[in-house]
Amino acid sequence: MQGVDLLAGQAHQAMVMMSRAPRILVFDSGLGGLTVFREIARARPDASYIYVADDAAFPYGAWREPDLVARLLDQMAGLIAAHEPDCVVIACNTASTLALPALRARFATAFVGTVPAIKPAAERSRSRLFSVLATPGTVARDYTRDLVRSYAGGCDVTLVGSTRLAVMAEAQMHGEPASDAEISSEIAPCFVSVTDSDGTVRRTDVVTLSCTHYPLLLPRLMALSPWPVTWIDPAPAIARRVVQLLGPSPAGSLPGEASALFSAGAPGPSMRQALAGFGVDCHTPATAG
């Protein structure tokens, strides 16, 4: 009976979505998920969006894993009840690699997660030497190491757990940019040069940005790189997955709206300006959780 009920619920959801544009909730610990929201909004401009920043708990990497899972489940219960989204995008590698199974087990809503783009990095690396730039928690998680074992055989993979880059990206969105030296120090371990036994020199040629905050710094990362590499932003792939689940925008559909929620309270002027640059409205509900 449970399977029948699930199929009935999915059929009902599909019928509702045929009569209106979908409602998509994009969730992150801070402003990093805006890089994901931007790509999804380009793919489904007709959808209505609720961007949720759990900034009261930022950064998630500082949390004990059981406590963070409990918080995510609690936050999501309130958000789903209040907004009834057709899809929830967890625009955070830390939250996705840790809590997606628990979220999918608890809620019938469709979830799209954000995980390290190791498969595409392995496919695009010509030197067979690439780096995964992430938070320490994502680097340490078995989920990430399983992806390396499954998709990066034959590659030399450098896992770099930056302790400060997400905080720097968040600060930059608040009008407080880090220095070039500080950013260079965080990304330096990504750039590796090795000499093989036959004398061939190989260098890192791909870096996957495995924290949604990092693309906020992409122009500076490119400028400060010791040599050119391909930077992989997972946002376009996440947007494609959302379209697979919800379908494309109907012809002639009108643009939807996007509003923001913050667990720490109403955003300040710099945050409002940053959100406006992504097309997110700040005069609608100001707090979450």
Backbone as CSV, one residue per row, in Angstrom:
resi,resn,N_x,N_y,N_z,CA_x,CA_y,CA_z,C_x,C_y,C_z
1,MET,0.821,-1.215,0.000,0.000,0.000,0.000,0.853,1.262,0.000
2,GLN,2.022,1.204,0.653,2.863,2.393,0.710,3.307,2.817,-0.680
3,GLY,3.645,1.822,-1.535,4.041,2.141,-2.890,2.908,2.758,-3.683
4,VAL,1.687,2.252,-3.494,0.528,2.813,-4.181,0.286,4.240,-3.739
5,ASP,0.394,4.490,-2.433,0.200,5.850,-1.914,1.233,6.805,-2.486
6,LEU,2.509,6.346,-2.609,3.551,7.189,-3.139,3.276,7.540,-4.590
7,LEU,2.871,6.548,-5.392,2.565,6.801,-6.792,1.387,7.752,-6.932
8,ALA,0.388,7.597,-6.067,-0.762,8.492,-6.107,-0.354,9.916,-5.772
9,GLY,0.550,10.041,-4.785,1.024,11.370,-4.424,1.802,12.020,-5.536
10,GLN,2.643,11.238,-6.227,3.399,11.777,-7.344,2.493,12.185,-8.490
11,ALA,1.449,11.386,-8.743,0.508,11.733,-9.808,-0.238,13.012,-9.481
12,HIS,-0.625,13.169,-8.203,-1.304,14.392,-7.788,-0.388,15.594,-7.946
13,GLN,0.890,15.432,-7.556,1.847,16.536,-7.679,2.020,16.935,-9.134
14,ALA,2.085,15.937,-10.039,2.238,16.241,-11.463,1.029,17.001,-11.994
15,MET,-0.185,16.620,-11.549,-1.392,17.308,-12.003,-1.414,18.751,-11.520
16,VAL,-0.994,18.984,-10.279,-0.951,20.337,-9.745,0.029,21.180,-10.523
17,MET,1.198,20.620,-10.841,2.221,21.365,-11.541,1.830,21.683,-12.976
18,MET,0.940,20.863,-13.569,0.471,21.167,-14.912,-0.402,22.411,-14.919
19,SER,-1.018,22.737,-13.773,-1.941,23.863,-13.719,-1.284,25.146,-13.228
20,ARG,-0.031,25.071,-12.790,0.665,26.265,-12.318,2.161,26.067,-12.465
21,ALA,2.887,27.170,-12.392,4.342,27.075,-12.419,4.836,26.438,-11.123
22,PRO,5.929,25.697,-11.181,6.413,25.034,-9.962,6.961,26.023,-8.945
23,ARG,6.939,25.595,-7.689,7.526,26.359,-6.599,8.781,25.614,-6.156
24,ILE,9.917,26.283,-6.212,11.215,25.655,-5.945,11.868,26.338,-4.750
25,LEU,12.268,25.546,-3.782,12.949,26.061,-2.599,14.433,25.731,-2.725
26,VAL,15.277,26.748,-2.651,16.725,26.576,-2.730,17.311,26.877,-1.352
27,PHE,18.020,25.908,-0.783,18.449,25.980,0.615,19.969,25.909,0.726
28,ASP,20.554,26.812,1.519,21.991,26.784,1.786,22.231,27.364,3.172
29,SER,23.465,27.214,3.641,23.830,27.776,4.942,24.021,29.281,4.873
30,GLY,24.209,29.814,3.680,24.432,31.250,3.518,24.078,31.685,2.118
31,LEU,24.954,32.477,1.508,24.680,33.044,0.191,25.288,32.242,-0.945
32,GLY,26.039,31.197,-0.645,26.661,30.408,-1.693,25.657,29.779,-2.645
33,GLY,24.510,29.396,-2.134,23.491,28.765,-2.965,22.925,29.675,-4.034
34,LEU,23.235,30.958,-3.961,22.791,31.869,-5.017,23.404,31.494,-6.360
35,THR,24.593,30.900,-6.348,25.200,30.480,-7.602,24.387,29.357,-8.246
36,VAL,23.773,28.533,-7.425,22.910,27.459,-7.917,21.552,28.028,-8.326
37,PHE,20.991,28.876,-7.482,19.713,29.511,-7.812,19.768,30.194,-9.176
38,ARG,20.847,30.904,-9.444,20.971,31.653,-10.697,20.824,30.734,-11.908
39,GLU,21.461,29.568,-11.864,21.387,28.646,-12.997,20.010,28.008,-13.117
40,ILE,19.393,27.673,-11.987,18.058,27.077,-12.045,17.056,28.091,-12.574
41,ALA,17.181,29.337,-12.125,16.255,30.377,-12.577,16.395,30.645,-14.074
42,ARG,17.600,30.480,-14.613,17.774,30.612,-16.060,17.071,29.479,-16.794
43,ALA,17.102,28.292,-16.198,16.491,27.125,-16.844,14.975,27.098,-16.689
44,ARG,14.469,27.581,-15.551,13.021,27.632,-15.302,12.642,29.031,-14.824
45,PRO,12.670,30.019,-15.730,12.388,31.404,-15.322,10.948,31.617,-14.882
46,ASP,10.073,30.696,-15.230,8.660,30.845,-14.866,8.366,30.398,-13.447
47,ALA,9.272,29.654,-12.825,9.023,29.112,-11.485,9.041,30.220,-10.440
48,SER,8.389,29.952,-9.310,8.516,30.834,-8.151,9.546,30.222,-7.213
49,TYR,10.396,31.077,-6.645,11.532,30.608,-5.863,11.503,31.169,-4.454
50,ILE,11.889,30.321,-3.510,12.139,30.741,-2.144,13.586,30.376,-1.848
51,TYR,14.420,31.393,-1.676,15.814,31.150,-1.338,15.950,31.219,0.182
52,VAL,16.457,30.153,0.772,16.585,30.075,2.229,18.055,30.017,2.620
53,ALA,18.489,30.977,3.411,19.849,30.995,3.944,19.783,30.732,5.446
54,ASP,20.304,29.597,5.855,20.346,29.271,7.288,21.589,29.923,7.886
55,ASP,21.647,31.245,7.785,22.857,31.967,8.171,23.111,31.974,9.672
56,ALA,22.077,31.694,10.463,22.291,31.598,11.909,23.197,30.423,12.257
57,ALA,23.284,29.436,11.364,24.094,28.245,11.612,25.365,28.209,10.778
58,PHE,25.631,29.265,10.000,26.814,29.288,9.136,28.091,29.454,9.968
59,PRO,29.169,28.698,9.643,29.288,27.694,8.578,28.907,26.299,9.077
60,TYR,28.322,25.507,8.199,27.901,24.163,8.584,29.075,23.262,8.957
61,GLY,30.250,23.549,8.421,31.404,22.709,8.704,31.810,22.703,10.165
62,ALA,31.351,23.681,10.930,31.708,23.749,12.349,30.800,22.883,13.222
63,TRP,29.751,22.296,12.639,28.774,21.526,13.406,29.184,20.063,13.541
64,ARG,28.798,19.449,14.652,28.874,17.992,14.779,27.831,17.389,13.840
65,GLU,28.194,16.290,13.190,27.320,15.735,12.155,25.911,15.394,12.654
66,PRO,25.747,14.716,13.788,24.379,14.405,14.228,23.559,15.664,14.505
67,ASP,24.202,16.680,15.056,23.494,17.926,15.355,23.074,18.631,14.072
68,LEU,23.921,18.588,13.053,23.580,19.248,11.799,22.446,18.520,11.090
69,VAL,22.475,17.200,11.084,21.368,16.447,10.477,20.057,16.780,11.181
70,ALA,20.082,16.822,12.501,18.873,17.147,13.259,18.379,18.545,12.916
71,ARG,19.296,19.496,12.783,18.887,20.859,12.437,18.271,20.910,11.045
72,LEU,18.908,20.239,10.092,18.401,20.254,8.721,17.007,19.644,8.645
73,LEU,16.791,18.550,9.342,15.461,17.930,9.352,14.431,18.863,9.976
74,ASP,14.811,19.527,11.042,13.893,20.445,11.716,13.583,21.651,10.828
75,GLN,14.611,22.241,10.236,14.404,23.381,9.348,13.508,23.004,8.172
76,MET,13.783,21.850,7.578,13.044,21.457,6.384,11.586,21.138,6.705
77,ALA,11.329,20.596,7.872,9.943,20.310,8.245,9.123,21.594,8.255
78,GLY,9.664,22.652,8.852,8.941,23.912,8.894,8.805,24.555,7.529
79,LEU,9.852,24.498,6.719,9.832,25.137,5.405,8.868,24.441,4.452
80,ILE,8.874,23.113,4.466,7.968,22.378,3.576,6.520,22.594,3.990
81,ALA,6.260,22.591,5.283,4.894,22.830,5.749,4.407,24.225,5.383
82,ALA,5.289,25.206,5.457,4.900,26.590,5.209,4.768,26.917,3.725
83,HIS,5.619,26.318,2.880,5.704,26.762,1.488,5.293,25.713,0.460
84,GLU,5.177,24.452,0.867,4.742,23.366,-0.017,5.461,23.393,-1.369
85,PRO,6.792,23.341,-1.362,7.524,23.380,-2.629,7.336,22.101,-3.434
86,ASP,7.440,22.226,-4.747,7.414,21.055,-5.616,8.779,20.385,-5.660
87,CYS,9.805,21.137,-5.335,11.164,20.611,-5.357,12.008,21.420,-4.377
88,VAL,12.880,20.725,-3.654,13.840,21.389,-2.763,15.239,21.106,-3.278
89,VAL,16.003,22.153,-3.501,17.391,22.016,-3.924,18.283,22.315,-2.726
90,ILE,19.035,21.330,-2.295,19.999,21.532,-1.215,21.287,22.026,-1.867
91,ALA,21.457,23.344,-1.906,22.563,23.974,-2.633,23.792,24.080,-1.746
92,CYS,24.179,22.962,-1.167,25.291,22.932,-0.208,25.875,21.530,-0.224
93,ASN,27.160,21.417,-0.525,27.806,20.107,-0.548,27.819,19.458,0.827
94,THR,28.122,20.239,1.865,28.180,19.679,3.211,26.849,19.070,3.615
95,ALA,25.765,19.825,3.435,24.441,19.334,3.803,24.025,18.158,2.938
96,SER,24.341,18.213,1.643,23.923,17.150,0.734,24.629,15.836,1.032
97,THR,25.952,15.871,1.169,26.691,14.635,1.394,26.381,14.028,2.757
98,LEU,25.883,14.841,3.674,25.589,14.355,5.021,24.134,13.957,5.205
99,ALA,23.200,14.748,4.700,21.813,14.617,5.135,20.802,14.237,4.051
100,LEU,21.200,14.147,2.796,20.212,13.837,1.755,19.439,12.543,2.018
101,PRO,20.095,11.446,2.411,19.317,10.231,2.668,18.257,10.422,3.752
102,ALA,18.614,11.131,4.819,17.655,11.363,5.899,16.513,12.260,5.438
103,LEU,16.801,13.274,4.633,15.753,14.165,4.129,14.797,13.415,3.208
104,ARG,15.341,12.599,2.330,14.486,11.854,1.397,13.656,10.803,2.113
105,ALA,14.200,10.257,3.194,13.437,9.273,3.958,12.297,9.925,4.730
106,ARG,12.485,11.163,5.172,11.486,11.836,6.006,10.373,12.491,5.185
107,PHE,10.728,13.078,4.026,9.776,13.904,3.293,9.497,13.339,1.902
108,ALA,8.250,13.491,1.448,7.865,13.025,0.121,8.269,13.998,-0.977
109,THR,8.616,15.215,-0.621,9.025,16.226,-1.595,10.286,15.780,-2.336
110,ALA,10.383,16.140,-3.614,11.573,15.820,-4.400,12.749,16.672,-3.944
111,PHE,13.902,16.034,-3.731,15.126,16.729,-3.334,16.184,16.576,-4.416
112,VAL,16.877,17.677,-4.694,18.044,17.654,-5.571,19.230,18.134,-4.743
113,GLY,20.276,17.326,-4.703,21.431,17.674,-3.886,22.578,18.234,-4.703
114,THR,23.631,18.603,-3.991,24.847,19.135,-4.594,26.011,18.297,-4.086
115,VAL,26.658,17.584,-4.980,27.763,16.712,-4.573,28.998,17.046,-5.407
116,PRO,30.190,16.711,-4.920,31.417,17.035,-5.660,31.389,16.495,-7.084
117,ALA,31.744,17.343,-8.033,31.680,16.991,-9.466,32.928,16.213,-9.867
118,ILE,33.097,15.044,-9.279,34.313,14.262,-9.504,34.264,13.530,-10.845
119,LYS,33.118,13.007,-11.220,33.022,12.323,-12.515,33.337,13.266,-13.673
120,PRO,32.683,14.442,-13.765,33.031,15.338,-14.873,34.467,15.846,-14.806
121,ALA,35.017,15.985,-13.608,36.414,16.408,-13.493,37.339,15.352,-14.092
122,ALA,37.072,14.085,-13.782,37.888,12.998,-14.330,37.757,12.931,-15.846
123,GLU,36.564,13.196,-16.357,36.337,13.141,-17.805,37.047,14.278,-18.532
124,ARG,37.184,15.423,-17.870,37.740,16.599,-18.544,39.243,16.765,-18.339
125,SER,39.803,16.060,-17.380,41.232,16.211,-17.107,42.060,15.474,-18.152
126,ARG,42.945,16.184,-18.818,43.847,15.576,-19.789,45.148,15.106,-19.131
127,SER,45.539,15.772,-18.068,46.766,15.376,-17.370,46.514,14.231,-16.397
128,ARG,45.244,13.895,-16.188,44.830,12.884,-15.200,45.251,13.299,-13.797
129,LEU,45.265,14.621,-13.606,45.656,15.193,-12.309,44.701,16.345,-12.024
130,PHE,43.767,16.124,-11.116,42.813,17.187,-10.810,42.609,17.298,-9.307
131,SER,42.007,18.427,-8.910,41.813,18.704,-7.484,40.349,18.930,-7.173
132,VAL,39.970,18.558,-5.969,38.635,18.791,-5.442,38.771,19.825,-4.336
133,LEU,38.289,21.028,-4.597,38.351,22.113,-3.605,37.023,22.152,-2.871
134,ALA,37.050,21.854,-1.581,35.818,21.693,-0.807,36.045,22.192,0.610
135,THR,35.054,21.972,1.455,35.217,22.229,2.876,35.868,21.004,3.526
136,PRO,36.473,21.147,4.697,37.086,19.980,5.343,36.101,18.839,5.570
137,GLY,34.840,19.173,5.907,33.847,18.132,6.138,33.545,17.339,4.886
138,THR,33.393,18.021,3.745,33.117,17.327,2.491,34.297,16.459,2.072
139,VAL,35.507,16.964,2.259,36.706,16.198,1.919,36.806,14.927,2.762
140,ALA,36.458,15.020,4.038,36.618,13.890,4.945,35.515,12.844,4.806
141,ARG,34.410,13.208,4.171,33.246,12.329,4.145,33.467,11.127,3.235
142,ASP,32.982,9.965,3.663,33.096,8.744,2.860,32.434,8.912,1.507
143,TYR,31.339,9.696,1.457,30.614,9.917,0.206,31.573,10.439,-0.867
144,THR,32.392,11.416,-0.510,33.332,12.005,-1.463,34.381,10.990,-1.901
145,ARG,34.916,10.262,-0.963,35.954,9.284,-1.292,35.404,8.134,-2.121
146,ASP,34.133,7.782,-1.916,33.490,6.767,-2.756,33.359,7.265,-4.198
147,LEU,33.055,8.562,-4.374,32.981,9.127,-5.721,34.332,9.047,-6.416
148,VAL,35.401,9.320,-5.681,36.744,9.231,-6.255,37.033,7.799,-6.694
149,ARG,36.720,6.838,-5.832,36.980,5.435,-6.172,36.144,4.986,-7.369
150,SER,34.910,5.483,-7.465,34.000,5.028,-8.519,34.290,5.653,-9.876
151,TYR,34.709,6.939,-9.872,34.760,7.675,-11.139,36.129,8.214,-11.522
152,ALA,37.093,8.133,-10.641,38.386,8.758,-10.939,39.531,7.765,-10.933
153,GLY,39.247,6.507,-11.259,40.310,5.524,-11.386,41.278,5.941,-12.490
154,GLY,42.541,5.830,-12.216,43.534,6.242,-13.194,43.916,7.702,-13.090
155,CYS,43.253,8.436,-12.200,43.582,9.849,-11.981,44.283,10.011,-10.630
156,ASP,45.129,11.002,-10.549,45.674,11.431,-9.266,44.802,12.582,-8.774
157,VAL,44.113,12.351,-7.671,43.136,13.314,-7.174,43.649,13.933,-5.880
158,THR,43.696,15.257,-5.850,44.093,15.982,-4.644,42.839,16.543,-3.992
159,LEU,42.564,16.109,-2.765,41.419,16.607,-2.008,41.884,17.752,-1.119
160,VAL,41.330,18.928,-1.346,41.748,20.122,-0.616,40.580,20.628,0.226
161,GLY,40.725,20.542,1.535,39.693,21.026,2.444,40.037,22.416,2.945
162,SER,39.480,23.431,2.323,39.764,24.810,2.732,38.977,25.158,3.988
163,THR,39.662,25.701,4.964,39.007,26.065,6.222,38.398,27.465,6.185
164,ARG,38.808,28.295,5.191,38.407,29.703,5.254,37.731,30.228,3.992
165,LEU,37.791,29.500,2.886,37.353,30.079,1.620,35.854,30.378,1.606
166,ALA,35.032,29.524,2.209,33.589,29.794,2.245,33.296,31.051,3.054
167,VAL,33.998,31.226,4.150,33.819,32.427,4.966,34.256,33.661,4.180
168,MET,35.338,33.539,3.409,35.780,34.654,2.577,34.738,35.016,1.525
169,ALA,34.135,34.001,0.908,33.110,34.255,-0.110,31.900,34.936,0.507
170,GLU,31.494,34.472,1.679,30.350,35.076,2.361,30.664,36.528,2.725
171,ALA,31.874,36.761,3.212,32.278,38.121,3.588,32.305,39.043,2.370
172,GLN,32.757,38.526,1.237,32.793,39.355,0.035,31.396,39.798,-0.371
173,MET,30.416,38.924,-0.190,29.036,39.283,-0.505,28.507,40.355,0.442
174,HIS,29.125,40.473,1.594,28.770,41.512,2.560,29.623,42.768,2.383
175,GLY,30.384,42.815,1.301,31.217,43.981,1.031,32.531,43.996,1.770
176,GLU,32.996,42.815,2.222,34.243,42.735,2.982,35.174,41.714,2.326
177,PRO,35.753,42.051,1.163,36.567,41.070,0.434,37.872,40.745,1.136
178,ALA,38.284,39.490,0.994,39.576,39.056,1.521,40.689,39.555,0.605
179,SER,41.904,39.547,1.111,43.045,39.976,0.315,43.418,38.885,-0.691
180,ASP,44.165,39.291,-1.720,44.657,38.318,-2.695,45.523,37.262,-2.019
181,ALA,46.332,37.680,-1.081,47.235,36.741,-0.405,46.452,35.686,0.368
182,GLU,45.367,36.096,1.014,44.560,35.145,1.776,43.921,34.108,0.860
183,ILE,43.387,34.550,-0.264,42.763,33.614,-1.196,43.814,32.710,-1.829
184,SER,44.935,33.275,-2.228,46.002,32.477,-2.834,46.458,31.368,-1.905
185,SER,46.540,31.669,-0.617,46.959,30.667,0.360,45.983,29.504,0.435
186,GLU,44.691,29.794,0.298,43.674,28.743,0.394,43.656,27.836,-0.828
187,ILE,43.937,28.388,-1.999,43.843,27.573,-3.215,45.180,26.957,-3.622
188,ALA,46.285,27.381,-3.015,47.608,26.900,-3.417,47.717,25.372,-3.421
189,PRO,47.155,24.641,-2.429,47.298,23.178,-2.447,46.624,22.495,-3.628
190,CYS,45.744,23.205,-4.335,45.068,22.614,-5.495,46.011,22.426,-6.673
191,PHE,47.087,23.186,-6.706,47.952,23.223,-7.880,49.178,22.341,-7.639
192,VAL,49.163,21.193,-8.306,50.172,20.157,-8.075,50.895,19.856,-9.377
193,SER,52.190,19.692,-9.293,53.007,19.299,-10.434,53.781,18.043,-10.061
194,VAL,53.706,17.010,-10.921,54.398,15.755,-10.646,55.231,15.358,-11.865
195,THR,56.320,14.688,-11.611,57.165,14.156,-12.677,57.075,12.636,-12.660
196,ASP,56.567,12.059,-13.738,56.426,10.608,-13.825,57.777,9.942,-14.029
197,SER,57.800,8.628,-13.906,59.056,7.873,-14.014,59.726,8.033,-15.369
198,ASP,58.937,8.344,-16.403,59.520,8.530,-17.731,59.951,9.976,-17.983
199,GLY,59.836,10.813,-16.941,60.250,12.199,-17.055,59.145,13.150,-17.477
200,THR,57.973,12.614,-17.762,56.846,13.462,-18.147,56.378,14.284,-16.953
201,VAL,56.212,15.566,-17.160,55.720,16.456,-16.110,54.226,16.684,-16.316
202,ARG,53.482,16.405,-15.278,52.031,16.639,-15.324,51.658,17.661,-14.265
203,ARG,50.686,18.516,-14.615,50.210,19.519,-13.667,48.692,19.438,-13.567
204,THR,48.174,19.841,-12.429,46.726,19.946,-12.251,46.144,20.776,-13.388
205,ASP,45.095,20.220,-14.041,44.460,20.987,-15.117,42.965,21.212,-14.896
206,VAL,42.411,20.614,-13.836,40.996,20.803,-13.512,40.863,20.947,-12.003
207,VAL,40.050,21.902,-11.573,39.694,22.040,-10.155,38.174,22.097,-10.076
208,THR,37.587,21.188,-9.318,36.138,21.207,-9.139,35.786,21.963,-7.866
209,LEU,34.895,22.921,-8.001,34.483,23.772,-6.878,33.375,23.049,-6.111
210,SER,33.756,22.371,-5.048,32.822,21.505,-4.331,32.283,22.155,-3.062
211,CYS,32.066,23.440,-3.146,31.298,24.218,-2.172,30.628,25.314,-2.974
212,THR,29.322,25.491,-2.802,28.605,26.448,-3.645,29.013,27.887,-3.370
213,HIS,29.702,28.142,-2.265,30.217,29.489,-2.023,31.375,29.846,-2.962
214,TYR,32.148,28.839,-3.370,33.384,29.126,-4.090,33.171,29.810,-5.438
215,PRO,32.144,29.459,-6.229,31.949,30.188,-7.496,31.708,31.684,-7.320
216,LEU,31.306,32.111,-6.123,31.175,33.547,-5.881,32.524,34.255,-6.021
217,LEU,33.600,33.498,-5.842,34.956,34.049,-5.930,35.641,33.704,-7.244
218,LEU,34.934,33.102,-8.189,35.579,32.536,-9.364,36.461,33.530,-10.129
219,PRO,36.025,34.761,-10.387,36.938,35.673,-11.096,38.272,35.869,-10.370
220,ARG,38.231,35.913,-9.055,39.464,36.086,-8.291,40.279,34.792,-8.280
221,LEU,39.607,33.652,-8.209,40.323,32.377,-8.259,41.076,32.242,-9.580
222,MET,40.418,32.613,-10.656,41.063,32.532,-11.971,42.264,33.475,-12.055
223,ALA,42.088,34.674,-11.526,43.160,35.668,-11.603,44.358,35.280,-10.737
224,LEU,44.110,34.565,-9.637,45.170,34.242,-8.692,45.773,32.858,-8.903
225,SER,45.313,32.118,-9.902,45.849,30.783,-10.164,47.283,30.863,-10.664
226,PRO,48.154,29.989,-10.191,49.536,30.002,-10.681,49.660,29.583,-12.137
227,TRP,48.685,28.821,-12.646,48.596,28.519,-14.075,47.130,28.254,-14.421
228,PRO,46.748,28.366,-15.687,45.335,28.208,-16.060,44.848,26.776,-15.835
229,VAL,43.649,26.650,-15.298,42.986,25.357,-15.126,41.522,25.522,-15.516
230,THR,40.852,24.393,-15.695,39.408,24.396,-15.881,38.751,24.325,-14.508
231,TRP,37.911,25.294,-14.215,37.177,25.309,-12.950,35.776,24.756,-13.215
232,ILE,35.351,23.758,-12.454,34.029,23.162,-12.655,33.078,23.653,-11.575
233,ASP,32.039,24.341,-12.018,30.958,24.819,-11.163,29.807,23.829,-11.317
234,PRO,29.303,23.220,-10.229,28.252,22.207,-10.357,26.870,22.776,-10.676
235,ALA,26.714,24.096,-10.621,25.373,24.683,-10.745,24.656,24.320,-12.045
236,PRO,25.301,24.372,-13.221,24.571,24.008,-14.441,24.025,22.581,-14.423
237,ALA,24.800,21.640,-13.856,24.320,20.261,-13.782,23.124,20.143,-12.843
238,ILE,23.127,20.906,-11.755,21.988,20.894,-10.831,20.752,21.442,-11.530
239,ALA,20.921,22.510,-12.293,19.788,23.085,-13.027,19.223,22.082,-14.017
240,ARG,20.082,21.340,-14.706,19.593,20.331,-15.645,18.798,19.258,-14.928
241,ARG,19.235,18.877,-13.730,18.503,17.853,-12.969,17.129,18.366,-12.557
242,VAL,17.037,19.629,-12.176,15.735,20.199,-11.813,14.792,20.172,-13.008
243,VAL,15.304,20.513,-14.183,14.469,20.482,-15.388,14.038,19.054,-15.714
244,GLN,14.910,18.086,-15.478,14.522,16.688,-15.679,13.341,16.311,-14.795
245,LEU,13.355,16.793,-13.564,12.286,16.457,-12.620,10.997,17.204,-12.899
246,LEU,11.111,18.495,-13.209,9.928,19.348,-13.308,9.505,19.647,-14.736
247,GLY,10.369,19.361,-15.695,10.071,19.681,-17.073,10.507,21.095,-17.421
248,PRO,10.537,21.432,-18.719,10.946,22.769,-19.152,9.831,23.782,-18.973
249,SER,10.166,25.049,-19.109,9.162,26.108,-19.034,8.227,26.013,-20.234
250,PRO,6.917,26.106,-20.023,5.990,26.122,-21.153,6.204,27.369,-22.008
251,ALA,5.923,27.247,-23.289,6.053,28.387,-24.190,5.115,29.504,-23.749
252,GLY,5.622,30.723,-23.756,4.798,31.874,-23.421,4.563,32.089,-21.942
253,SER,5.240,31.326,-21.079,5.033,31.490,-19.639,5.663,32.793,-19.155
254,LEU,5.087,33.352,-18.105,5.556,34.618,-17.549,6.663,34.374,-16.519
255,PRO,7.544,35.338,-16.321,8.596,35.175,-15.309,8.011,35.032,-13.910
256,GLY,8.617,34.172,-13.103,8.193,33.997,-11.728,8.887,34.975,-10.796
257,GLU,8.627,34.821,-9.516,9.215,35.693,-8.510,10.160,34.903,-7.618
258,ALA,11.085,35.595,-6.977,12.022,34.970,-6.055,12.111,35.808,-4.791
259,SER,11.942,35.164,-3.650,12.044,35.848,-2.366,13.052,35.124,-1.491
260,ALA,13.481,35.788,-0.430,14.540,35.247,0.411,14.098,35.143,1.864
261,LEU,14.595,34.112,2.538,14.366,33.891,3.955,15.713,33.713,4.652
262,PHE,15.850,34.262,5.846,17.098,34.178,6.597,16.819,33.742,8.029
263,SER,17.537,32.718,8.488,17.306,32.236,9.849,17.851,33.194,10.904
264,ALA,18.792,34.073,10.536,19.369,35.006,11.498,18.618,36.334,11.563
265,GLY,17.572,36.495,10.783,16.813,37.738,10.815,16.908,38.503,9.519
266,ALA,16.330,39.681,9.493,16.260,40.489,8.274,17.654,40.830,7.759
267,PRO,17.870,40.751,6.439,19.196,41.045,5.881,19.531,42.526,5.939
268,GLY,20.821,42.820,6.048,21.283,44.199,6.038,21.398,44.741,4.627
269,PRO,21.776,46.003,4.489,21.828,46.643,3.163,22.753,45.950,2.177
270,SER,23.945,45.514,2.626,24.881,44.870,1.699,24.328,43.546,1.199
271,MET,23.666,42.793,2.093,23.082,41.526,1.694,21.908,41.741,0.742
272,ARG,21.103,42.766,1.010,19.992,43.076,0.115,20.504,43.425,-1.282
273,GLN,21.584,44.176,-1.328,22.155,44.551,-2.615,22.677,43.319,-3.352
274,ALA,23.331,42.422,-2.615,23.849,41.205,-3.227,22.715,40.349,-3.779
275,LEU,21.659,40.207,-3.006,20.510,39.416,-3.454,19.853,40.032,-4.682
276,ALA,19.738,41.338,-4.676,19.131,42.016,-5.818,19.924,41.755,-7.092
277,GLY,21.241,41.635,-6.964,22.069,41.351,-8.120,21.792,39.989,-8.721
278,PHE,21.224,39.089,-7.919,20.844,37.761,-8.403,19.351,37.690,-8.759
279,GLY,18.656,38.806,-8.637,17.235,38.812,-8.963,16.340,38.294,-7.858
280,VAL,16.812,38.353,-6.617,16.038,37.867,-5.477,15.463,39.051,-4.725
281,ASP,14.179,39.018,-4.468,13.464,40.105,-3.821,13.604,39.993,-2.310
282,CYS,13.882,41.113,-1.651,14.077,41.095,-0.210,12.927,41.687,0.593
283,HIS,11.903,42.195,-0.061,10.868,42.814,0.756,9.791,41.823,1.165
284,THR,9.893,40.576,0.675,9.009,39.502,1.098,9.585,38.845,2.334
285,PRO,9.013,37.728,2.867,9.373,37.236,4.198,10.867,37.272,4.519
286,ALA,11.214,37.802,5.665,12.618,38.070,5.977,13.274,37.071,6.910
287,THR,12.531,36.178,7.523,13.147,35.252,8.460,12.667,33.829,8.199
288,ALA,13.468,32.893,8.629,13.129,31.470,8.496,13.595,30.765,9.741
289,GLY,12.852,29.770,10.158,13.301,28.921,11.254,13.284,29.618,12.592
